[in-house]
């Protein structure tokens, strides 16, 4: 009986039984194992798991960078606008002063 227990113990260390696998997932898993890994289910599981970990790490990096960009955009959007002088031909600077009821602005010309 000890020989059976020893074999069972060795098998339990390196084997895995999975239940409730959707039929199409099982079919795709077996197809991948046969096509890419010569039917080695363990290696397919290892590669899929490694890729999952890599995906999680990349996703975390992506969302960290996205958060940094969003924070920078928030700062830029809340920053007051700087007035930059506008120039017309002949180097005359244009400044606007208020507007009338039609939304037209009166312009003052100054020599610079």
Buried (B, 14 or more C-beta within 10 A) or exposed (E): EEEEEEEEEEEEEEEEEEEEEEEEEEEEBEEBBEEEBEEEBEEBBEBEEEEEEEEEEEEEEEEEEEEEEEEEEEEEEEEEEEEEEEEEEEEBEEEEEEEEEEEEEEEEEEEE
